[in-house]
């Protein structure tokens, strides 16, 4: 879909909407602890694309405590003086970012390694600005099972204590990389809604990290939200294998909406804007279970056809409207549902 084909309605809806991207990986690699001017410039790209806020992964999921804290501190230093971005700690911060034309960065963690043996550290990360935390990342840990485990025993006793602490502080719990049983257990244990910030429905897509209908319903029934990933193999459906398009992405959103309702679906692109081809290829070579049984992810084709990066988000807006979503429904998917969830969970 060429830019020239974008309707005035689409442009207005994007301009008016609070657009929240459920997951952006803001680290280039496991060893990255510095920020370049190119990386800082990306926040202007986000702002120019109409994005209001992102859930940004600042530290690598395998980072120990010291590395996680260092990367957060480096991020604060990197944002000093930039006019394109601000840390988002509250819903008001996101709303003000919209008015100011900035991108609100919601700091998120995709791994619990830094605090899983010492839950007192969760408050430290809260005080550092972290507002989204994931229970497990692919593998089993002290809290629960990741989706790459062959056996998912569910949330551990330590995990249940962790859920209570996250609820008390007002940190949104993410189960995107958890096994299905662990994710369901977290939903049942949590006193507030939780999120699947970036995944895809297992009924349609054959992937270890895809979520079952049962899991998606369990999260939605309590008020949670699921963000649909834009990565190529997360949209390659069982009934039509081959490189997916933006229409396939919208079809997956349609499936989720039909399954759990319009109020529980959002964007969770899982973009990796700073990954080089070398980082991308090495990641997938080391972890073939992540994309199997799909083809090896091609760096140049890592997203759905027609989406080359966040600047193409307006094509997603156009796709939603063309598929029959009303202006209000489109705005909810673009960010309204995430904003409602943050308002219910954050303190």
C-alpha positions in Angstrom: 0.0 0.0 0.0 1.7 3.2 -1.1 1.6 6.3 1.0 -0.3 8.1 -1.7 -3.2 5.7 -1.1 -3.6 6.6 2.5 -6.9 8.2 3.1 -7.6 11.4 4.9 -9.7 9.4 7.4 -6.6 7.3 8.2 -4.4 10.3 8.6 -6.9 11.9 10.9 -7.4 8.8 13.0 -3.7 8.3 13.4 -3.3 12.0 14.3 -6.0 11.8 17.0 -5.3 8.4 18.4 -3.0 7.6 21.3 -0.8 5.0 19.7 0.9 2.5 22.0 3.3 -0.1 20.7 3.3 -3.1 23.0 7.0 -4.1 22.6 10.1 -2.6 21.2 13.5 -4.1 21.9 15.8 -1.1 22.6 19.0 -3.1 23.1 21.1 -4.0 20.2 22.7 -7.1 21.6 23.4 -8.8 24.9 26.6 -6.8 25.5 25.3 -3.4 24.5 25.6 -0.9 27.2 25.8 2.4 25.3 23.5 4.6 23.2 24.5 6.1 19.9 23.1 9.2 18.3 21.5 7.0 15.7 19.6 5.1 18.4 18.5 8.3 20.1 17.4 9.6 16.7 15.0 6.6 16.5 12.7 8.3 19.0 12.0 11.1 16.5 11.2 8.4 13.9 8.7 7.0 16.3 7.2 10.4 17.0 7.0 11.2 13.3 5.2 7.9 12.7 2.5 9.0 15.2 3.6 6.7 18.0 2.7 8.0 21.5 4.3 5.5 23.7 6.2 2.2 23.6 6.9 -0.6 26.0 10.7 -0.6 25.6 13.0 -3.4 26.6 16.0 -1.6 28.1 18.1 -4.5 29.4 18.7 -7.9 27.9 16.5 -10.7 29.4 19.6 -12.6 30.5 21.2 -9.7 32.3 22.1 -10.1 35.9 21.3 -7.4 38.4 24.4 -5.2 37.9 24.1 -5.2 34.1 20.3 -4.5 34.2 20.8 -1.5 36.5 23.7 -0.1 34.4 21.6 -0.3 31.2 18.8 1.6 32.8 21.1 4.3 34.1 22.7 4.5 30.6 19.2 5.0 29.1 18.4 7.8 31.5 21.7 9.5 30.6 20.9 9.0 26.8 17.6 10.7 27.1 19.0 13.8 28.7 18.5 16.7 26.4 16.5 14.9 23.8 13.3 16.6 22.7 11.7 13.5 21.2 11.2 11.2 24.1 10.4 11.1 27.9 10.2 8.3 30.5 6.5 7.4 31.1 5.8 6.4 34.7 2.1 7.2 34.7 -0.9 7.4 32.4 -0.6 11.2 32.7 2.9 11.0 31.3 1.6 9.2 28.2 -1.2 11.7 27.7 1.3 14.6 28.1 3.7 12.9 25.6 0.8 13.0 23.1 0.2 16.7 23.6 4.0 17.5 23.5 4.6 15.4 20.3 7.0 13.2 22.2 7.3 9.4 22.6 6.7 8.1 26.1 9.1 5.2 26.9 7.6 2.7 29.3 10.5 0.8 30.7 9.9 -2.9 30.6 11.9 -6.0 31.6 11.5 -9.3 29.7 13.4 -11.4 32.2 13.2 -11.8 36.0 16.8 -12.9 36.5 17.8 -9.7 38.3 15.3 -10.1 41.1 14.0 -13.7 41.0 16.0 -14.7 44.1 15.5 -11.5 46.0 12.0 -10.0 45.7 12.9 -6.9 47.6 14.7 -5.8 44.4 11.4 -5.5 42.6 10.8 -2.2 44.4 14.2 -1.0 43.4 13.4 -1.6 39.8 10.0 0.1 40.3 11.8 3.1 41.8 14.1 3.1 38.7 11.0 3.5 36.5 10.2 0.0 35.4 6.5 -0.4 34.8 6.2 -3.8 32.9 7.8 -7.1 34.1 7.7 -10.5 32.5 7.6 -13.6 34.6 9.7 -15.9 32.5 11.7 -15.7 29.3 11.6 -19.0 27.3 13.2 -21.1 30.1 12.1 -22.3 33.5 13.1 -20.0 36.4 12.3 -19.6 40.0 8.9 -18.1 39.2 7.5 -20.3 36.4 8.0 -21.9 33.0 9.0 -20.3 29.8 7.3 -21.3 26.5 10.4 -23.3 25.3 10.2 -25.8 28.1 8.9 -29.2 27.2 6.9 -29.4 30.5 5.1 -26.4 32.0 4.5 -27.0 35.7 2.9 -23.6 36.0 3.5 -20.7 38.5 5.8 -21.7 41.4 5.1 -20.7 45.0 7.9 -18.1 44.7 6.1 -16.9 41.5 2.9 -16.4 43.4 4.6 -14.2 46.0 6.2 -12.3 43.1 2.8 -11.7 41.5 1.5 -10.2 44.8 4.5 -7.9 45.1 4.1 -6.7 41.5 0.4 -6.1 42.1 1.1 -4.1 45.3 3.6 -1.9 43.6 1.5 -1.4 40.4 3.7 -3.0 37.8 2.0 -4.6 34.8 2.7 -8.3 34.6 3.6 -9.7 31.1 3.4 -13.4 30.2 4.3 -13.2 26.5 7.2 -15.7 26.8 5.6 -17.9 29.5 4.3 -21.3 28.9 0.5 -21.5 28.7 -0.1 -23.0 32.1 2.2 -20.6 33.8 0.4 -17.7 32.0 -3.0 -19.0 33.1 -1.8 -19.4 36.7 -0.5 -15.8 36.7 -3.9 -14.6 35.5 -5.6 -16.5 38.3 -3.2 -15.3 40.9 -3.1 -11.7 40.0 -5.6 -9.3 41.6 -5.4 -7.0 38.6 -5.4 -7.6 34.8 -2.2 -8.8 33.2 -0.9 -8.6 29.6 0.5 -10.7 26.7 2.3 -7.7 25.3 3.6 -9.5 22.2 2.4 -12.9 20.9 0.1 -14.5 18.4 -2.8 -17.1 18.5 -1.7 -20.7 18.5 -4.9 -21.8 16.8 -3.6 -20.0 13.7 0.2 -20.1 14.0 2.4 -23.0 14.9 5.0 -21.6 17.3 6.1 -22.4 20.8 5.5 -18.8 21.8 2.0 -18.6 20.3 -0.7 -18.6 23.0 -3.6 -21.0 23.1 -7.2 -19.8 23.0 -7.6 -20.9 26.6 -4.7 -18.7 27.7 -5.8 -15.7 25.7 -9.3 -16.0 27.1 -8.0 -16.3 30.7 -6.0 -13.0 30.3 -9.0 -11.2 28.6 -11.6 -12.4 31.1 -9.9 -10.4 33.8 -9.5 -7.3 31.7 -6.0 -8.0 30.1 -4.8 -7.2 26.7 -2.9 -9.2 24.0 -0.6 -7.4 21.5 -0.2 -9.0 18.1 3.4 -9.4 16.9 4.4 -8.1 13.4 7.3 -10.6 12.9 7.0 -12.6 9.7 6.7 -16.1 11.2 4.2 -15.0 13.9 1.8 -14.3 11.1 2.5 -17.3 8.9 -0.7 -19.3 9.3 -0.9 -23.1 9.4 -3.5 -23.0 6.5 -1.4 -20.8 4.2 2.3 -21.1 4.7 4.4 -18.5 3.0 5.5 -15.0 3.7 2.6 -13.1 5.3 1.4 -9.7 4.4 -0.1 -6.8 6.3 -3.5 -8.3 5.5 -2.5 -11.5 7.3 -1.5 -9.3 10.3 -4.9 -7.7 10.3 -6.5 -11.1 9.9 -4.8 -12.3 13.1 -6.1 -9.2 14.9 -9.6 -10.0 13.6 -9.2 -13.5 15.1 -8.3 -12.1 18.5 -11.1 -9.6 18.4 -13.6 -12.3 17.5 -12.2 -14.5 20.3 -12.1 -12.1 23.2 -13.6 -8.8 22.1 -12.4 -5.4 20.8 -11.3 -4.2 24.3 -8.6 -6.8 24.8 -6.5 -6.5 21.6 -3.6 -4.1 20.8 -0.4 -3.7 18.9 2.6 -5.6 20.1 4.9 -5.5 17.0 8.1 -6.8 18.8 10.3 -4.6 16.7 14.1 -4.8 16.9 15.2 -1.5 15.4 18.8 -1.6 16.4 19.6 -5.2 15.5 22.1 -5.7 12.7 21.9 -8.6 10.4 24.7 -10.3 12.3 22.9 -9.9 15.7 19.6 -11.1 14.1 21.2 -14.2 12.4 23.2 -15.2 15.5 20.1 -15.0 17.7 18.0 -17.3 15.5 20.9 -19.7 14.8 21.3 -20.2 18.5 17.6 -20.6 19.1 16.0 -22.6 16.3 13.1 -23.7 18.6 11.9 -20.1 18.6 10.8 -20.1 14.9 10.4 -23.8 14.1 8.6 -25.2 12.1 8.9 -22.0 10.0 11.8 -21.1 7.7 14.9 -19.4 9.1 13.9 -15.7 9.6 15.4 -13.6 6.9 16.7 -10.3 8.2 15.4 -8.2 5.3 12.0 -9.9 5.5 11.7 -10.1 9.3 8.3 -8.3 9.3 5.1 -8.9 7.3 5.4 -7.9 3.7 4.4 -4.2 3.4 5.8 -3.3 6.8 9.5 -2.3 6.9 9.5 -0.6 10.3 7.6 1.8 12.5 7.2 4.4 9.8 4.7 2.0 8.2 2.3 2.0 11.1 0.0 4.2 9.1 -0.6 1.3 6.8 -1.8 -0.7 9.9 -4.3 2.1 10.7 -5.5 2.0 7.0 -5.8 -1.8 7.2 -7.9 -1.7 10.3 -10.3 0.9 8.9 -10.5 -1.0 5.5 -11.4 -4.1 7.4 -14.5 -2.5 8.8 -13.3 -1.3 12.2 -14.9 2.0 13.3 -12.8 5.0 14.2 -13.4 4.3 17.9 -12.6 0.6 17.6 -9.4 1.4 15.6 -8.3 3.9 18.2 -8.8 1.2 20.9 -6.6 -1.3 19.1 -4.0 1.4 18.3 -3.5 2.3 22.0 -6.7 2.9 23.9 -6.8 -0.6 25.3 -3.3 -0.4 26.5 -4.0 2.9 28.1 -7.0 1.5 29.9 -5.0 -1.4 31.2 -2.2 0.9 32.5 -4.8 3.0 34.3 -6.2 -0.1 36.0 -2.8 -1.5 37.1 -0.3 1.3 37.6 -0.2 3.2 40.9 
